[in-house]
Amino acid sequence: MRLLHFADAHIDMANYGRHDPQSGLPLRVLDFLKSLDTIVDAAIDKKVDLVIFAGDAYKDRAPAPTFQREWGRRIMRLSRANIPTLLLVGNHDLSPALGRAHAIQEFDTLEVPHVRVLTHPCFLSADELGLPVQVIAIPWISRSGLLASLDMSAADPSEVFSNIKSRITELVNRWLDEADPELPIILTAHASVQGAKYGSERTVMLGADLVLSGSLVKNPKLDYVALGHIHKRQNLNENSHPPVVYPGSIERVDFGEAADDKYFVIANVERGKAEVEWQPLTGIRPFIDCHVQLDSAEDVTKTLKSALPGQKKLAGAIVRLTIEYPREWDTLIDELSLREHTAQAFEFHLVKRPQVEARIRLPADQTASSLGPLELLDQYWRASHTEEGEVEILQKLAREIIEGGEEA
């Protein structure tokens, strides 16, 4: 069983940059569509048996018709190639209001051949799929939708998610017991899993969404777990069976993913065994995130330019330069020169964070009136982070002035 697994397409994430004059599409959207084309091409060229998209086609549940057209063109290529395709509804695709259409509704409504949209927890047998494989699906569902689908009461809101988690576990275990033991079983879900990590390396904690337990997804009765929702690629059950895989998003969405390479997965799945092939997505637009804390007022613009990479790396990249500096140095930052220096970048963001010096705090047993002029000056130099050598010189000059004034 040859499976292609990808997730978190977010093809309309046009947060940065300009529009393409020929297509009229934002250039960033073209970045995402390029990755999507690579994935669809791979599915067709490698003649995979099944494609699983684990949720989040768009950035929100109300995509513009133009973006729906572009997504539809790619999915229709899979349909015309007679490749069975499962589309899970993700949290960005779903309206929280019951009865509202989700963002990929049209494939279900129009009954597109070989394409199945999964909107609620379900078990798909080999007969239903027309393939020698079984699939347990847990798409993202709003809390109200979960309560309705599982016939639960919301009488005690504080226990809703723990109850839902228990019911999901019961459902999955029941379906595993009912499954054909001779055929491979795939679990696909758009959800957080305990132990997973975001791109910024924050451990996933229980929050406002359903979090599946690690023991549920690592059940040895499963043969492959195809996940979506977290944008960092990872196998949560490395070197063990089954693979529990987040392929990650298909393009960098923001600076939180600046260091992440992007992938989709082709997995060879059979009963009791699965081989995962990480397929790198090439040509991903680079994000460059630089941070500078200025500690000298000399050659400020030169210092800032030296913190940026060379022109070759800047070309075509989305660049952010964050500067922390004393507020009085604001006029020393030549923003025009910095923008000229980064002209080859796709987009340049300059983030200024002027720091206001905190007031001098004296020890509890001291007051300003109890200190002499030289002692007060010493406190001031040190609060201003004046270098030690300069403090001695300034204090000497101050002493000469004060003592000279007293003699007069």
Secondary structure, DSSP 8 states (H G I E B T S, - for coil): -EEEEE----TT---SS-B-TTT-SBHHHHHHHHHHHHHHHHHHHTT-SEEEE-S--SSSSS--HHHHHHHHHHHHHHHHTT--EEEE--TTT--SSTT---TTHHHHHTT-TTEEEE-S-EEE-HHHHTSS-EEEEE----HHHHHHHTT---SSGGGHHHHHHHHHHHHHHHHHHHS-TTS-EEEEEESEETT-B-TT--B----SS-EE-HHHHT-TT-SEEEEES--S-EETTTTSSS-EEE---SS--SGGGTT---EEEEEEEETTEEEEEEEE--S---EEEEEEE---SSSHHHHHHHHS--HHHHTT-EEEEEEEEEGGGGGG--HHHHHHHTTTSSEEEEEEEEE--------TT--GGGS-HHHHHHHHHHHTT--HHHHHHHHHHHHHHHHHHHH-
